[in-house]
Amino acid sequence: MKSLNLFLVLSISIILLSCATSPLGRRQLSLMPESQMNAMGAQSFEELKSKTPIERDAKLNAYVNCVAKPITEAAKGQLKVDHWEIVVFKSDQINAFALPGGKIGVYTGILPVLKTGAQLAAVLGHEVGHVIAQHGNERVSQSMVAQGGLVIADFLSGKMDPSKKQILMAGLGVGMQYGVLLPYGRTQENEADIIGLKLMSQAGFDPHQAIEVWKNMSAASSGKAPPEFMSTHPSNESRIQNISSNLGETVPMYQAAQKAGKNPRCQL
């Protein structure tokens, strides 16, 4: 009965996979209701605010908001978010993020790496792109299915020699991690880069600056980044190539935004 129930769950997941698609047309797994993802995003954001110092410098906050607000405006119609909460965290981490439910966090450590407002726009567009494409939902759903698969394997290998069973389960875990979850992560990152490139262009930020972001990130990492096949993030070189191949579509968006008077002047 246990294996039958798990089989039914996995079967339903496969059906849902064939129905859901990302904004770029890729089939994806989305098991969680949007309301639940928004609640999870809000809870995570509140926990982070309680544990991480918040930057109160008015000039720095004004700069981040100057960049973030045009990006969230460009995202209207693609997300059911009435209000975005934008918080600058006082931390040396070179990072920024967006969460379901309209939450954006920027760590002060990333600001010296991003030399212009357009470069920050590229990063925030990328992060909002993850939310638009429901990548958080997809990751949670993948984890749920992966855990279900391991439980079934454990059940079916019940009569196996304990030492061999341990090796099998360890191997399945590594296979799930590097063969399924991480490659999907890289695909999500590439999708978010493209969506973010469109958002920043529609907001009036020069999309060419997205290339400079990953040049800066490469210099900041000083060769410490893990090999691409063991990371959820593509290599900086791969990202630059992906972005460059999409400039033909996004540069006209940027030019149209400029003609429409969208020209954010955000300086730190």
DASUL-V84060 format. One record per backbone hydrogen bond with DSSP energy under -0.5 kcal/mol. CO is the residue of the C=O (numbers start at 1). NH is the residue of the N-H. If there is no record, write none. Layout:
BEGIN
co: [CO;CO]
nh: [NH;NH]
END
This chain:
BEGIN
co: [1;2;3;4;5;6;7;8;9;10;11;12;13;14;15;16;16;20;22;26;28;33;34;35;36;37;38;39;40;41;42;43;44;45;46;47;48;48;53;57;58;59;60;61;62;63;64;65;66;67;68;69;70;71;73;75;75;79;79;84;85;85;87;87;88;89;89;91;93;95;97;99;99;102;103;104;105;106;107;108;108;110;110;113;116;117;118;119;120;121;122;123;124;125;126;127;128;129;130;131;134;135;136;137;138;139;140;141;142;143;144;145;146;147;148;149;150;151;152;153;155;157;161;162;163;164;165;166;167;168;169;170;171;172;173;174;175;176;176;177;180;181;182;183;184;185;186;187;188;189;190;191;192;193;194;195;196;197;198;199;200;201;206;207;208;208;209;210;211;212;213;214;215;216;217;218;218;221;227;228;235;236;237;238;239;240;241;243;244;246;246;247;249;250;251;252;253;254;255;256;257;258;261;264;265;266]
nh: [5;6;7;8;9;10;11;12;13;14;15;16;17;18;19;19;20;28;25;22;30;37;38;39;40;41;42;43;44;45;46;47;48;49;50;51;51;52;90;61;62;63;64;65;66;67;68;69;70;71;72;73;74;75;76;78;79;77;81;86;87;104;89;106;55;91;108;109;95;107;105;102;103;85;99;87;97;89;110;111;112;113;114;115;120;121;122;123;124;125;126;127;128;129;130;131;132;133;135;134;138;139;140;141;142;143;144;145;146;147;148;149;150;151;152;153;154;155;156;157;158;160;165;166;167;168;169;170;171;172;173;174;175;176;177;178;179;180;181;182;184;185;186;187;188;189;190;191;192;193;194;195;196;197;198;199;200;201;202;203;205;204;209;210;211;212;213;214;215;216;217;218;219;220;221;222;223;224;230;231;239;240;241;242;243;244;245;246;247;249;250;251;253;254;255;256;257;258;259;260;262;261;263;266;267;117]
END
